[in-house]
């Protein structure tokens, strides 16, 4: 459990972070709490969510369990945030899924639909809900967690990559429509050491890390710091952008 005596004075701002019982979402919630925000986190597993709330600090964090693509859950999460904290300044759309590995040419279309429902449609739904509940009149910021897989071809995770490319374009569309009061940006991480990405490095972490100029894989706090920046006043003239967090891996794409 977080030692609340070490937390800064409340900022007065409130964030909703989806898919935050562990991994990147949890790292984002930690970063926002560290600057004084209050946070609502969501996740599918109610027990895991309760544990995350206790670790983060139940005096400044609430959890709402449910499936990200469920419209009723989206509405309840925003309503609970408004009831508990009276506002929802920031939304971080982190909830995502990648249930299959393999060539996209052989992909079951029902699996593709599931990937898009969770990774893209849910992000749009949460953005609509927070915009209507608070941001349209009061302003704020949205950060969508995309992926480097949405910027270039990614063997064996093609459906995931296509969904994240859609997430990047969704970011631009929302940034255009929600301006000037609401800024919308995305982050595009490479491999982050989480349970979600374990299949990409488990048993070969040293080898995987060697491909990165910075000689390590990412950790959730790498993304958390970027999300905190993009929801801060310091990024007040940035919108519609995708910040790549890749340890320099794209530097290896050159010729030579």
Backbone as CSV, one residue per row, in Angstrom:
resi,resn,N_x,N_y,N_z,CA_x,CA_y,CA_z,C_x,C_y,C_z
1,UNK,0.837,-1.202,0.000,0.000,0.000,0.000,0.872,1.251,0.000
2,UNK,0.448,2.224,-0.794,1.186,3.474,-0.876,1.182,4.194,0.465
3,UNK,2.338,4.727,0.858,2.424,5.524,2.087,1.903,6.922,1.765
4,UNK,0.685,7.213,2.213,0.046,8.481,1.859,0.766,9.682,2.452
5,UNK,1.614,9.460,3.446,2.358,10.590,4.009,3.399,11.102,3.027
6,UNK,3.743,10.276,2.028,4.726,10.675,1.030,4.095,11.343,-0.183
7,UNK,2.761,11.333,-0.257,2.095,11.914,-1.406,2.053,13.435,-1.296
8,UNK,2.097,14.121,-2.440,2.023,15.579,-2.413,0.621,16.049,-2.063
9,UNK,0.477,17.331,-1.832,-0.847,17.886,-1.601,-1.729,17.635,-2.823
10,UNK,-3.027,17.428,-2.616,-3.913,17.173,-3.755,-3.845,18.287,-4.791
11,UNK,-3.814,17.895,-6.048,-3.736,18.862,-7.153,-5.090,19.473,-7.467
12,UNK,-6.150,18.796,-7.003,-7.493,19.229,-7.374,-7.970,18.623,-8.678
13,UNK,-7.096,17.870,-9.356,-7.438,17.258,-10.637,-7.740,15.779,-10.451
14,UNK,-8.524,15.243,-11.395,-8.967,13.852,-11.298,-8.752,13.148,-12.638
15,UNK,-8.298,11.909,-12.568,-8.064,11.119,-13.777,-8.825,9.802,-13.724
16,UNK,-9.215,9.330,-14.889,-9.793,7.999,-15.065,-8.823,7.223,-15.949
17,UNK,-8.311,6.103,-15.435,-7.342,5.291,-16.167,-7.925,3.899,-16.367
18,UNK,-8.092,3.487,-17.611,-8.683,2.182,-17.883,-7.603,1.102,-17.932
19,UNK,-8.013,-0.123,-17.602,-7.078,-1.240,-17.603,-5.902,-1.012,-16.687
20,UNK,-6.177,-0.642,-15.443,-5.098,-0.158,-14.567,-4.881,-0.993,-13.313
21,UNK,-5.340,-2.224,-13.287,-5.082,-3.048,-12.109,-3.644,-3.542,-12.074
22,UNK,-2.943,-3.454,-13.206,-1.540,-3.858,-13.284,-0.922,-3.237,-14.538
23,UNK,0.361,-3.495,-14.738,1.019,-3.119,-15.981,1.086,-1.634,-16.251
24,UNK,0.947,-1.272,-17.516,1.075,0.124,-17.926,0.048,1.005,-17.226
25,UNK,-1.184,0.565,-17.169,-2.226,1.373,-16.541,-1.927,1.664,-15.086
26,UNK,-1.423,0.657,-14.383,-1.045,0.844,-12.985,0.104,1.842,-12.876
27,UNK,1.066,1.757,-13.783,2.176,2.700,-13.791,1.723,4.125,-14.052
28,UNK,0.735,4.279,-14.916,0.170,5.609,-15.175,-0.515,6.144,-13.923
29,UNK,-1.316,5.288,-13.277,-2.009,5.714,-12.057,-0.999,6.153,-10.992
30,UNK,0.098,5.410,-10.845,1.137,5.794,-9.875,1.710,7.169,-10.196
31,UNK,1.972,7.434,-11.467,2.558,8.714,-11.865,1.613,9.874,-11.583
32,UNK,0.332,9.671,-11.824,-0.645,10.732,-11.592,-0.855,10.969,-10.101
33,UNK,-0.869,9.902,-9.326,-0.969,10.055,-7.873,0.238,10.779,-7.311
34,UNK,1.400,10.524,-7.894,2.635,11.119,-7.382,2.647,12.628,-7.524
35,UNK,1.818,13.173,-8.391,1.763,14.629,-8.518,0.532,15.214,-7.823
36,UNK,-0.263,14.330,-7.190,-1.368,14.822,-6.385,-2.753,14.628,-6.948
37,UNK,-2.867,14.006,-8.122,-4.191,13.758,-8.684,-4.916,12.667,-7.898
38,UNK,-6.228,12.679,-7.967,-7.030,11.553,-7.517,-7.409,10.748,-8.752
39,UNK,-7.600,9.442,-8.578,-7.684,8.566,-9.742,-8.770,7.507,-9.565
40,UNK,-9.496,7.267,-10.644,-10.365,6.095,-10.756,-9.693,5.130,-11.710
41,UNK,-9.538,3.879,-11.305,-8.964,2.869,-12.179,-10.021,1.822,-12.512
42,UNK,-9.916,1.249,-13.694,-10.845,0.199,-14.095,-10.065,-1.059,-14.462
43,UNK,-10.779,-2.186,-14.497,-10.184,-3.461,-14.882,-11.255,-4.529,-14.896
44,UNK,-10.967,-5.629,-15.537,-11.944,-6.715,-15.660,-12.102,-7.501,-14.360
45,UNK,-10.982,-7.744,-13.675,-10.985,-8.612,-12.504,-11.191,-7.795,-11.236
46,UNK,-12.317,-8.021,-10.570,-12.665,-7.209,-9.407,-11.676,-7.384,-8.259
47,UNK,-11.219,-8.608,-8.029,-10.277,-8.845,-6.939,-8.939,-8.152,-7.202
48,UNK,-8.443,-8.281,-8.430,-7.177,-7.630,-8.780,-7.306,-6.115,-8.680
49,UNK,-8.480,-5.606,-9.034,-8.709,-4.167,-8.971,-8.716,-3.681,-7.522
50,UNK,-9.356,-4.441,-6.640,-9.381,-4.078,-5.221,-7.976,-4.058,-4.644
51,UNK,-7.170,-5.046,-5.005,-5.786,-5.094,-4.530,-4.999,-3.883,-5.022
52,UNK,-5.229,-3.504,-6.285,-4.525,-2.342,-6.846,-4.921,-1.062,-6.116
53,UNK,-6.199,-0.929,-5.804,-6.671,0.261,-5.077,-6.001,0.340,-3.716
54,UNK,-5.907,-0.787,-3.027,-5.275,-0.803,-1.707,-3.792,-0.436,-1.803
55,UNK,-3.115,-0.958,-2.805,-1.691,-0.654,-2.962,-1.475,0.821,-3.298
56,UNK,-2.338,1.372,-4.114,-2.191,2.769,-4.537,-2.612,3.744,-3.440
57,UNK,-3.598,3.336,-2.638,-4.074,4.202,-1.557,-5.542,4.524,-1.707
58,UNK,-6.377,3.846,-0.917,-7.826,3.943,-1.082,-8.391,5.313,-0.739
59,UNK,-7.574,6.179,-0.127,-8.085,7.508,0.179,-8.097,8.417,-1.051
60,UNK,-7.322,8.051,-2.069,-7.265,8.878,-3.274,-7.583,8.102,-4.552
61,UNK,-7.936,6.837,-4.403,-8.181,5.990,-5.573,-9.465,5.194,-5.379
62,UNK,-10.251,5.092,-6.452,-11.389,4.182,-6.462,-11.229,3.242,-7.661
63,UNK,-11.898,2.103,-7.601,-11.861,1.147,-8.697,-13.261,0.796,-9.151
64,UNK,-13.426,0.627,-10.449,-14.711,0.214,-11.017,-14.446,-0.952,-11.959
65,UNK,-14.938,-2.141,-11.593,-14.680,-3.342,-12.386,-15.664,-3.458,-13.541
66,UNK,-15.171,-3.981,-14.657,-16.025,-4.210,-15.808,-15.208,-4.391,-17.067
67,UNK,-15.899,-4.751,-18.137,-15.243,-4.939,-19.432,-15.199,-3.608,-20.175
68,UNK,-14.029,-3.257,-20.679,-13.829,-1.935,-21.273,-14.776,-1.647,-22.430
69,UNK,-15.118,-2.686,-23.208,-15.958,-2.444,-24.384,-17.445,-2.370,-24.050
70,UNK,-17.795,-2.610,-22.804,-19.196,-2.581,-22.370,-19.626,-1.125,-22.127
71,UNK,-20.575,-0.651,-22.905,-21.007,0.741,-22.784,-21.555,1.051,-21.395
72,UNK,-22.258,0.088,-20.800,-22.796,0.303,-19.460,-21.656,0.497,-18.465
73,UNK,-20.599,-0.297,-18.598,-19.439,-0.141,-17.721,-18.787,1.223,-17.920
74,UNK,-18.658,1.663,-19.142,-18.079,2.981,-19.424,-18.860,4.074,-18.695
75,UNK,-20.185,3.993,-18.813,-21.035,5.002,-18.173,-20.905,4.958,-16.655
76,UNK,-20.900,3.753,-16.084,-20.798,3.605,-14.633,-19.450,4.124,-14.131
77,UNK,-18.374,3.832,-14.853,-17.044,4.280,-14.432,-16.976,5.802,-14.369
78,UNK,-17.531,6.460,-15.366,-17.524,7.923,-15.373,-18.446,8.465,-14.284
79,UNK,-19.605,7.854,-14.131,-20.541,8.298,-13.086,-19.933,8.154,-11.699
80,UNK,-19.277,7.020,-11.443,-18.662,6.792,-10.133,-17.540,7.798,-9.871
81,UNK,-16.789,8.118,-10.915,-15.714,9.098,-10.772,-16.285,10.465,-10.409
82,UNK,-17.355,10.852,-11.102,-17.995,12.135,-10.823,-18.589,12.157,-9.420
83,UNK,-19.198,11.049,-9.012,-19.786,10.976,-7.676,-18.715,11.062,-6.590
84,UNK,-17.599,10.365,-6.798,-16.556,10.310,-5.772,-15.730,11.587,-5.699
85,UNK,-15.434,12.178,-6.871,-14.474,13.278,-6.912,-15.021,14.574,-7.505
86,UNK,-16.202,14.525,-8.113,-16.837,15.740,-8.606,-16.355,16.248,-9.949
87,UNK,-15.443,15.507,-10.592,-14.895,15.958,-11.872,-14.105,14.824,-12.506
88,UNK,-13.776,14.956,-13.776,-12.900,13.989,-14.444,-12.112,14.747,-15.516
89,UNK,-10.966,15.281,-15.090,-10.149,16.125,-15.957,-9.410,15.343,-17.026
90,UNK,-8.943,14.147,-16.666,-8.072,13.400,-17.560,-8.599,11.985,-17.777
91,UNK,-8.459,11.522,-18.982,-8.782,10.136,-19.333,-7.548,9.514,-19.963
92,UNK,-7.149,8.357,-19.461,-6.076,7.595,-20.090,-6.659,6.262,-20.538
93,UNK,-6.783,6.097,-21.842,-7.329,4.874,-22.420,-6.214,3.852,-22.589
94,UNK,-6.103,2.964,-21.602,-5.045,1.956,-21.637,-5.572,0.542,-21.860
95,UNK,-6.834,0.287,-21.573,-7.370,-1.072,-21.690,-7.150,-1.607,-23.100
96,UNK,-6.653,-2.841,-23.184,-6.400,-3.422,-24.495,-6.313,-4.927,-24.414
97,UNK,-6.348,-5.562,-25.588,-6.251,-7.015,-25.649,-5.489,-7.431,-26.898
98,UNK,-4.872,-8.585,-26.805,-4.223,-9.197,-27.960,-4.331,-10.708,-27.785
99,UNK,-5.498,-11.276,-28.110,-5.765,-12.667,-27.772,-5.148,-13.691,-28.719
100,UNK,-4.464,-13.256,-29.768,-3.974,-14.211,-30.751,-2.625,-13.778,-31.316
101,UNK,-1.767,-14.746,-31.585,-0.501,-14.519,-32.273,-0.524,-15.330,-33.569
102,UNK,-0.105,-14.726,-34.642,-0.067,-15.435,-35.912,-0.330,-14.515,-37.082
103,UNK,-0.192,-15.013,-38.297,-0.391,-14.198,-39.498,-1.806,-13.638,-39.575
104,UNK,-1.915,-12.408,-39.993,-3.227,-11.785,-40.084,-4.038,-12.388,-41.224
105,UNK,-3.354,-12.975,-42.201,-4.052,-13.588,-43.331,-4.940,-14.745,-42.892
106,UNK,-4.596,-15.369,-41.789,-5.367,-16.515,-41.296,-6.247,-16.175,-40.103
107,UNK,-6.361,-14.903,-39.793,-7.050,-14.496,-38.567,-8.555,-14.714,-38.647
108,UNK,-9.107,-15.289,-37.596,-10.556,-15.412,-37.454,-11.129,-14.002,-37.329
109,UNK,-12.090,-13.668,-38.170,-12.627,-12.306,-38.169,-13.348,-11.962,-36.875
110,UNK,-13.868,-12.959,-36.189,-14.495,-12.679,-34.895,-13.454,-12.244,-33.863
111,UNK,-12.260,-12.797,-33.969,-11.166,-12.368,-33.096,-10.781,-10.930,-33.429
112,UNK,-10.726,-10.628,-34.727,-10.410,-9.253,-35.149,-11.432,-8.272,-34.583
113,UNK,-12.694,-8.661,-34.615,-13.746,-7.782,-34.073,-13.548,-7.558,-32.575
114,UNK,-13.177,-8.622,-31.862,-12.945,-8.495,-30.424,-11.796,-7.536,-30.148
115,UNK,-10.718,-7.641,-30.928,-9.564,-6.766,-30.745,-9.971,-5.310,-30.947
116,UNK,-10.730,-5.040,-32.001,-11.135,-3.658,-32.272,-12.135,-3.146,-31.246
117,UNK,-13.033,-4.004,-30.789,-13.996,-3.588,-29.769,-13.281,-3.126,-28.503
118,UNK,-12.282,-3.903,-28.083,-11.591,-3.592,-26.838,-10.577,-2.476,-27.005
119,UNK,-9.828,-2.490,-28.095,-8.709,-1.565,-28.242,-9.088,-0.209,-28.814
120,UNK,-10.154,-0.160,-29.608,-10.494,1.089,-30.294,-11.867,1.619,-29.886
121,UNK,-12.893,0.791,-30.028,-14.261,1.249,-29.750,-14.413,1.626,-28.282
122,UNK,-13.765,0.872,-27.382,-13.871,1.210,-25.960,-13.234,2.565,-25.684
123,UNK,-12.117,2.856,-26.350,-11.456,4.151,-26.155,-12.361,5.289,-26.613
124,UNK,-13.022,5.097,-27.738,-13.967,6.106,-28.221,-15.117,6.271,-27.239
125,UNK,-15.631,5.162,-26.725,-16.742,5.233,-25.775,-16.386,5.983,-24.513
126,UNK,-15.228,5.667,-23.935,-14.795,6.372,-22.730,-14.562,7.852,-23.017
127,UNK,-14.014,8.170,-24.189,-13.787,9.575,-24.541,-15.107,10.327,-24.651
128,UNK,-16.091,9.697,-25.264,-17.409,10.328,-25.368,-18.002,10.580,-23.987
129,UNK,-17.879,9.594,-23.112,-18.470,9.697,-21.775,-17.814,10.800,-20.949
130,UNK,-16.480,10.858,-20.940,-15.808,11.875,-20.136,-16.021,13.265,-20.727
131,UNK,-16.086,13.335,-22.051,-16.321,14.619,-22.704,-17.675,15.187,-22.296
132,UNK,-18.701,14.344,-22.331,-20.051,14.799,-21.983,-20.177,15.126,-20.500
133,UNK,-19.509,14.322,-19.666,-19.683,14.471,-18.215,-18.968,15.694,-17.654
134,UNK,-17.820,16.065,-18.241,-17.030,17.133,-17.635,-16.234,17.971,-18.629
135,UNK,-15.532,17.300,-19.523,-14.530,17.994,-20.319,-15.108,19.002,-21.322
136,UNK,-16.272,18.732,-21.849,-16.837,19.643,-22.850,-16.990,21.056,-22.311
137,UNK,-17.348,21.178,-21.045,-17.544,22.494,-20.442,-16.319,22.988,-19.664
138,UNK,-15.501,22.059,-19.194,-14.425,22.427,-18.271,-13.012,22.178,-18.782
139,UNK,-12.885,21.486,-19.886,-11.571,21.199,-20.431,-10.921,19.984,-19.812
140,UNK,-9.724,19.676,-20.289,-9.003,18.522,-19.777,-8.095,17.944,-20.836
141,UNK,-7.732,16.684,-20.669,-6.829,16.033,-21.609,-7.117,14.535,-21.651
142,UNK,-6.853,13.957,-22.806,-7.000,12.521,-23.014,-5.680,11.980,-23.548
143,UNK,-5.261,10.841,-23.029,-4.095,10.140,-23.559,-4.522,8.728,-23.944
144,UNK,-4.296,8.368,-25.199,-4.589,7.029,-25.682,-3.296,6.223,-25.747
145,UNK,-3.312,5.032,-25.176,-2.131,4.181,-25.213,-2.179,3.342,-26.481
146,UNK,-1.376,3.744,-27.453,-1.269,3.026,-28.714,-0.086,2.060,-28.619
147,UNK,0.714,1.946,-29.670,1.852,1.026,-29.671,2.699,1.294,-30.906
148,UNK,3.979,0.955,-30.820,4.809,1.027,-32.019,4.298,0.052,-33.080
149,UNK,3.518,-0.946,-32.638,2.928,-1.884,-33.589,1.914,-1.194,-34.506
150,UNK,1.445,-0.024,-34.105,0.521,0.736,-34.930,1.218,1.669,-35.900
151,UNK,2.550,1.682,-35.870,3.322,2.589,-36.719,4.026,1.836,-37.842
152,UNK,4.318,0.571,-37.612,4.956,-0.239,-38.650,4.438,-1.671,-38.542
153,UNK,4.748,-2.473,-39.554,4.293,-3.864,-39.544,4.885,-4.613,-38.356
154,UNK,4.070,-5.463,-37.745,4.508,-6.230,-36.577,4.142,-7.695,-36.774
155,UNK,5.089,-8.507,-37.207,4.806,-9.923,-37.447,4.185,-10.604,-36.240
156,UNK,3.173,-11.398,-36.496,2.497,-12.228,-35.499,1.547,-11.476,-34.566
157,UNK,1.538,-10.143,-34.592,0.545,-9.393,-33.820,-0.125,-8.354,-34.738
158,UNK,-0.440,-8.804,-35.948,-0.970,-7.895,-36.961,-2.279,-7.229,-36.585
159,UNK,-3.222,-7.995,-36.040,-4.520,-7.415,-35.683,-4.355,-6.364,-34.600
160,UNK,-3.504,-6.665,-33.643,-3.206,-5.701,-32.581,-2.619,-4.428,-33.191
161,UNK,-1.668,-4.588,-34.104,-1.050,-3.435,-34.732,-2.029,-2.590,-35.517
162,UNK,-2.903,-3.244,-36.269,-3.900,-2.496,-37.041,-4.830,-1.732,-36.106
163,UNK,-5.200,-2.349,-34.981,-6.071,-1.657,-34.023,-5.367,-0.451,-33.413
164,UNK,-4.064,-0.573,-33.183,-3.329,0.550,-32.595,-3.099,1.663,-33.621
165,UNK,-3.009,1.297,-34.900,-2.965,2.323,-35.944,-4.279,3.098,-35.962
166,UNK,-5.376,2.372,-35.772,-6.685,3.038,-35.690,-6.741,3.938,-34.460
167,UNK,-6.129,3.506,-33.370,-6.083,4.314,-32.147,-5.346,5.629,-32.392
168,UNK,-4.275,5.571,-33.160,-3.519,6.790,-33.471,-4.359,7.749,-34.292
169,UNK,-5.100,7.226,-35.270,-5.959,8.097,-36.064,-7.131,8.609,-35.241
170,UNK,-7.666,7.762,-34.355,-8.730,8.204,-33.449,-8.239,9.378,-32.606
171,UNK,-7.001,9.316,-32.171,-6.411,10.407,-31.392,-6.460,11.712,-32.171
172,UNK,-6.111,11.660,-33.438,-6.118,12.862,-34.271,-7.538,13.381,-34.482
173,UNK,-8.468,12.463,-34.714,-9.862,12.870,-34.925,-10.426,13.550,-33.677
174,UNK,-10.198,12.940,-32.521,-10.711,13.513,-31.275,-10.030,14.833,-30.957
175,UNK,-8.729,14.924,-31.232,-8.012,16.171,-30.984,-8.611,17.311,-31.793
176,UNK,-8.985,17.013,-33.018,-9.583,18.036,-33.886,-10.971,18.430,-33.375
177,UNK,-11.777,17.436,-33.018,-13.164,17.706,-32.628,-13.280,18.296,-31.222
178,UNK,-12.404,17.887,-30.307,-12.525,18.314,-28.916,-11.803,19.632,-28.619
179,UNK,-11.009,20.118,-29.569,-10.325,21.400,-29.370,-11.353,22.529,-29.310
180,UNK,-11.063,23.633,-28.627,-9.782,23.964,-28.005,-9.663,23.587,-26.525
181,UNK,-10.747,23.165,-25.894,-10.692,22.952,-24.443,-10.040,21.632,-24.040
182,UNK,-10.119,20.629,-24.901,-9.607,19.308,-24.548,-8.484,18.916,-25.503
183,UNK,-7.334,18.581,-24.944,-6.222,18.109,-25.744,-6.229,16.577,-25.762
184,UNK,-5.920,16.007,-26.923,-5.925,14.549,-27.065,-4.618,14.125,-27.730
185,UNK,-3.857,13.288,-27.046,-2.593,12.771,-27.567,-2.506,11.266,-27.321
186,UNK,-1.505,10.662,-27.902,-1.289,9.227,-27.715,0.164,8.959,-27.370
187,UNK,0.399,7.821,-26.751,1.748,7.313,-26.557,1.837,5.974,-27.278
188,UNK,3.007,5.704,-27.846,3.210,4.460,-28.590,4.428,3.734,-28.039
189,UNK,4.231,2.879,-27.036,5.358,2.171,-26.447,5.822,1.001,-27.316
190,UNK,7.103,0.662,-27.182,7.606,-0.615,-27.682,7.359,-1.645,-26.573
191,UNK,8.189,-2.650,-26.466,7.922,-3.710,-25.487,8.150,-3.198,-24.065
192,UNK,7.098,-3.278,-23.275,7.133,-2.899,-21.865,7.036,-4.173,-21.025
193,UNK,7.819,-4.264,-19.986,7.836,-5.459,-19.157,6.565,-5.545,-18.315
194,UNK,5.574,-6.213,-18.875,4.296,-6.431,-18.203,3.838,-7.861,-18.470
195,UNK,2.848,-8.293,-17.714,2.252,-9.604,-17.954,1.670,-9.674,-19.361
196,UNK,1.101,-8.554,-19.825,0.469,-8.483,-21.138,1.462,-8.797,-22.253
197,UNK,2.697,-8.308,-22.126,3.693,-8.449,-23.192,4.681,-9.580,-22.937
198,UNK,4.422,-10.396,-21.939,5.393,-11.392,-21.506,5.826,-12.342,-22.620
199,UNK,4.910,-12.670,-23.495,5.226,-13.611,-24.575,6.293,-13.083,-25.516
200,UNK,6.510,-11.753,-25.507,7.470,-11.152,-26.417,8.899,-11.165,-25.877
201,UNK,9.056,-11.501,-24.580,10.409,-11.464,-24.024,10.708,-12.565,-23.010
202,UNK,9.710,-13.292,-22.553,9.913,-14.285,-21.507,10.938,-15.328,-21.935
203,UNK,11.920,-15.543,-21.079,12.949,-16.526,-21.370,14.041,-16.029,-22.295
204,UNK,13.920,-14.810,-22.773,14.920,-14.251,-23.689,15.050,-12.743,-23.509
205,UNK,14.874,-12.270,-22.273,14.862,-10.835,-22.036,16.175,-10.165,-22.432
206,UNK,17.288,-10.795,-22.098,18.582,-10.194,-22.425,18.737,-10.044,-23.938
207,UNK,18.347,-11.061,-24.657,18.410,-11.009,-26.120,17.480,-9.937,-26.677
208,UNK,16.257,-9.870,-26.132,15.288,-8.871,-26.593,15.773,-7.460,-26.312
209,UNK,16.338,-7.259,-25.125,16.808,-5.929,-24.739,17.997,-5.487,-25.572
210,UNK,18.796,-6.433,-26.047,19.993,-6.105,-26.817,19.659,-5.398,-28.131
211,UNK,18.438,-5.552,-28.615,18.027,-4.904,-29.863,17.761,-3.414,-29.686
212,UNK,17.651,-2.973,-28.435,17.325,-1.573,-28.151,18.596,-0.768,-27.897
213,UNK,18.764,0.378,-28.562,19.933,1.216,-28.296,20.101,1.572,-26.820
214,UNK,19.021,1.704,-26.075,19.126,2.008,-24.650,19.327,0.749,-23.797
215,UNK,19.450,-0.396,-24.463,19.896,-1.653,-23.840,18.984,-2.187,-22.745
216,UNK,17.725,-1.850,-22.793,16.769,-2.447,-21.852,15.376,-2.385,-22.446
217,UNK,14.496,-3.210,-21.901,13.085,-3.114,-22.240,12.453,-1.995,-21.418
218,UNK,11.303,-1.544,-21.846,10.609,-0.506,-21.098,9.959,-1.061,-19.847
219,UNK,9.630,-0.163,-18.926,8.884,-0.514,-17.715,7.682,0.425,-17.625
220,UNK,6.648,0.040,-16.870,5.433,0.862,-16.825,5.656,2.321,-16.488
221,UNK,6.634,2.622,-15.632,6.866,4.024,-15.260,7.356,4.859,-16.435
222,UNK,7.960,4.219,-17.444,8.361,4.957,-18.641,7.143,5.553,-19.335
223,UNK,6.080,4.772,-19.392,4.848,5.248,-20.012,4.102,6.182,-19.066
224,UNK,4.145,5.863,-17.771,3.485,6.710,-16.779,4.010,8.126,-16.795
225,UNK,5.327,8.276,-16.910,5.906,9.615,-16.956,5.453,10.394,-18.178
226,UNK,5.373,9.720,-19.318,4.918,10.391,-20.537,3.450,10.789,-20.434
227,UNK,2.636,9.910,-19.868,1.216,10.228,-19.705,1.024,11.393,-18.747
228,UNK,1.845,11.438,-17.686,1.760,12.554,-16.744,2.113,13.863,-17.439
229,UNK,3.130,13.839,-18.279,3.503,15.040,-19.021,2.381,15.486,-19.952
230,UNK,1.788,14.547,-20.685,0.766,14.898,-21.666,-0.549,15.331,-21.031
231,UNK,-0.704,15.114,-19.728,-1.889,15.615,-19.017,-1.522,16.778,-18.105
232,UNK,-0.365,17.381,-18.338,0.080,18.492,-17.495,0.018,19.808,-18.252
233,UNK,0.144,20.902,-17.509,0.171,22.225,-18.134,1.410,22.416,-19.001
234,UNK,2.466,21.659,-18.721,3.695,21.773,-19.500,3.501,21.335,-20.951
235,UNK,2.458,20.559,-21.213,2.178,20.123,-22.588,0.966,20.855,-23.156
236,UNK,0.711,22.041,-22.640,-0.509,22.771,-22.980,-0.678,23.180,-24.430
237,UNK,0.397,23.081,-25.248,0.266,23.436,-26.667,0.544,22.222,-27.556
238,UNK,0.273,21.045,-26.996,0.473,19.792,-27.731,-0.856,19.064,-27.823
239,UNK,-1.297,18.775,-29.034,-2.508,17.979,-29.220,-2.455,17.274,-30.563
240,UNK,-3.074,16.101,-30.623,-3.110,15.323,-31.852,-1.824,14.589,-32.166
241,UNK,-0.924,14.491,-31.193,0.392,13.899,-31.426,0.502,12.500,-30.803
242,UNK,1.425,11.725,-31.359,1.742,10.416,-30.806,3.203,10.403,-30.387
243,UNK,3.446,10.233,-29.095,4.799,10.211,-28.550,5.293,8.768,-28.526
244,UNK,6.360,8.507,-29.278,6.926,7.159,-29.342,7.862,6.945,-28.154
245,UNK,7.632,5.844,-27.436,8.441,5.487,-26.262,9.030,4.119,-26.556
246,UNK,10.194,4.114,-27.193,10.671,2.859,-27.774,12.109,2.496,-27.450
247,UNK,12.742,3.201,-26.503,14.119,2.863,-26.171,15.069,2.995,-27.339
248,UNK,14.626,3.686,-28.396,15.455,3.896,-29.571,15.376,2.806,-30.615
249,UNK,14.421,1.863,-30.482,14.383,0.704,-31.377,14.220,1.102,-32.841
250,UNK,13.502,2.192,-33.113,13.313,2.608,-34.504,14.602,3.144,-35.116
251,UNK,15.563,3.494,-34.295,16.859,3.931,-34.829,17.554,2.827,-35.611
252,UNK,17.175,1.605,-35.349,17.795,0.464,-36.015,17.212,0.181,-37.388
253,UNK,16.261,1.001,-37.820,15.600,0.744,-39.101,16.346,1.345,-40.283
254,UNK,17.398,2.129,-39.995,18.118,2.768,-41.080,18.984,1.805,-41.872
255,UNK,19.523,2.276,-42.984,20.391,1.475,-43.826,21.840,1.698,-43.415
256,UNK,22.627,0.659,-43.279,24.029,0.843,-42.942,24.536,-0.221,-42.006
